[in-house]
């Protein structure tokens, strides 16, 4: 099984997302939403192939969406899944958003 690691930018994305949802809907909803994101990311350790290749942006980049609101950008190796970014609310992903 692969490990799942978060790039510092992805951690910042999650922190900012929590704060945004907390202001809109409260800490319980924000925490529950981030729990769902965390569950999705953790599940990628077993089956990262279910993500979509995005070599058109950056070679080796893959993405997966959650609830049509979150886009998770990641890379996969034999030993690890690295979550690079967690983008919210339809934000378009571009090559400059990806820390490689």
Secondary structure, 3 states (H helix, E strand, C coil): CCEEEECHHHHHHHHHHHHHHHHHHCHHHHHHHHHHHHHHHHHCCCCHHHCEECCCCCCCCEEEEECCCEEEEEEECCCEEEEEEEEECCCCCCHHHCCC
